[in-house]
C-alpha cells in the first residue's frame, strides 16, 4: 500500500521538524515547508493526499493558503494547527476550507488520531492516487496517459495538470483564475486563451464517451461532469 503523502507547512523550525519526523516514523510520506508561499508552490508542483497548515505564518498565512488551494482542489483534507483557540478563530479556519482545527499545544497521538479519522472520512484510496477511472477511460496522471481499449493518448504536461484538476473537482466549479495560477503560474489574458485551447483538446480526447462533459461556467471557470443515466 502506498504511503499517505502529507504536506506540512509550519514556520516554527523545531516544531516542524519534530512533527515531520514523527509522521515519517508513523509510516507517512511527509514534506515540510516553512511558509505559505513555499507551501503553495510545493502543492501545485507535486501530488499530496493530506495537508497540515499552521495558521500564523510569514509571507502567506495558513488561512490564505487554504483558500487558494480550495480554489483548485475542493476535496483534499486540510488540518489547521494554531495557538489561537477562540471560537472565532476556529470558525475562520473552517470557513477557509479546513476539515479540522487543532490548537497548540497538542499531543502527537491526538494529531495522529485526527489524521486517521479525516483520512477514513475522506475515503482516501492509497492504491490509486494517480489513476482515475472516468467514464470508459482510465487516466494515469503519472504517465500522462488517457487510455481506452488498449490505446493510449499521451497528454502534454499542461493537459495532464488541467485534467487532474477537473477530475479532483468533478461536479463542482473549477475556478478559472486558480487553475491558471496552478498550471501556468499567472492568470493573465494570454494564458487564459491558452487554457481555452487545452480545454478544447481535452473535450476532443473525451468525446468518445458522451457521458463526460466539460462545460464553461460564465465568469467563473469550468465544471467536469460525468452524467450517469439511470
N, C-alpha and C positions, 0 to 999 in steps of 0.2 A: 504494500500500500504506500502511495506517495505521501511525503510529509506535508502537513498543513503549512503553507507559506504565509508568514506573518511579516507585515511591515510595521515596525515600531518607530515612532517619531517622538523623541524625548530629549529636551535640551539639557537636562541635568546629566552630565557625563557619567558620574558614578552610578546613579540610579539606572541610566540607560544600559550601561554595560552589565550591571547586575541582573536586570530583567532579561536582557538578551541571552546572557549565559544560562540563566535559569530555564528559559523557554527551549533553548537548544538541548539542554540536559534532559528535558522532558519529551524530546523527540520531535520538536518543531523545527522548521527551517526559518530562522529569524534574520531579518535585515534591519539594522539600526541606522537612523538618520537623526540629525541634531536640530533641525528646524523645519518649518512648514514648506519653505521653498524647495529644499532638498527632498523632502518627503513627496511633494507633488511630482517633481521631475522623475524621481525613482519609480513612483506608482505608474506613470504613463509609459515608461520605458521597460517595464517588467510585468510579470503576472503574479498576483497575490490572491490569497483566499480570505485573509483576515487583516484588519487594520487596527492598530492601537495608537492613539494620539494623546499626547499631553495637551492640555488646553492652553496654558500660558507659555508661549514660545516667541523668540525673537524672529524678525523678518516677516513671518506669516504665522499667525496663531492657529491652534487646532480647530477652532470653530470655522474659520475661513477656509482652511484646508478641507474640512469635511464637506462644506457646502459646494466647493469646486468639484470634488470627487463625486458627490451625489449628482452633479450635472452630467456626468459621463458614465456612472455606474450606480444605479439605484439600489442594487441588491447586496453588494459586498458588505459583510458585517463590519461595523465600526464601534470600537470601545474607547471611551474617553477616560483619561486619568487626570485628576485635578485636585489641588489643595482647596479649591472652593467648594464648600459644602452647603451653601444656601439653596433653598428651593428654586429661586430664580435662576441660579447657575445651572442646576440640573435641567430645568426647563429649556434654557438656552441651548444646552447640549443636545437634547432630544430634538429641538426644532431645527438644529443644524444637520440632523440626519443620523444621530447616534442610535445604536441598538442598546447600549448600556452605558452607565456612567459610574465610575468607582472613585471614591475620594481617598486622598492620601492622608495619613499612612494606611496601607493595606497589607495583608499577608500575601505571600506568594501563592499559597494554597487557594485563597479566595480568588485571586486572579485566574489561576488555572481552572477553577470550577466554573467561573463565568465564561471563559473561552470555550470550554467544553459544552456548556449549556447553549450558548449562542450558536455554536457550530452545528449542533444537533437540530436546533430550531430552524436554522437556515438551510438545513438539508444539503450541506456541502458534500460533494462527491469527490473523494480523493483519487479515484481511479481515472476519471475522465475530465480533469480540469481544463484541458486544452483540446478536447474532442467533443464536438457538438453535433447532435442529430437534429437537423432542421428539415422537416418535410421528408422528401425522398432522398435528401442529400446528407452526406457526412462531411463536416468541416473540421479540419485539423489545423489549428492556428500555429502549431509548432512548425509543421512542414509547409504551411501556407497553401494548403490544397483543399479544393472543394471537389468532392468525389461523388460519382453516381455510376452504378453498374460497372465498376472496374475502370472507368475513365476518370481522369484527374485534370481539373482546371487549376493551373498554377496561378496564384494571386500575387500581385505586387505587394510590397510592404504596406503601402497605404490602403490598398483594397482589403488586405488582411486585417489591419487595425480597425478599419471602419466597419467591416462585417462583424468583428468581435464586439465592438461597442453596440451595434444594433441588436445583436443576439442577447447580450447581457441586459439590455433594456427592452426586451421583447414585450410588445403590447403596451409600452409606455413611450412617452416622448423623449427622444434623444436630443438634448439641447444643441442647436447648431453651433453656437459660438464655443461651447465647451468641447465639442467634438473637434472643431478646428484647432483649438489650442492644444488638445491632447495629441493630435496626429500631425498637424502642420506646424505647431508651435506659435501660430499667430492667426487671429481671426480677421485678417484684412480682406478686402474685396476680391483680390486676385486668387487667394487661397480658397475663398468661398466658391468662386467659379470652378476652380479645380475640383473641389469636393463634389460639386453637382455632376461633373463628368464621371467621377468614380461611382457615384450613386447610380447613374445610368448604366454603367458597366455591370454593377452588381445585379441590377434588375435583369439585365440580359442573361447573366450566368444562371439566375434562378428561374427563368421564365418557363422551364420545363415542368415546374410544379405550380399550378395555378393557385394553390392554397397559400403560397408565400407572397407577400406584398410589402413593398417599401413605399410608404405614402408620405407626401410632403404635408407638414403642418404649418400653414402660412404664418410667418413671423416668429416661429418657434424652432422648428427643426424637422425631424423625421420620426416615423413610427414604423417599426418592423412588426408585421402581423403574420401569424400562422392561423389561417381560418380552417377550423375543423368542422366538416359537415356531419351533422348528426343523422 
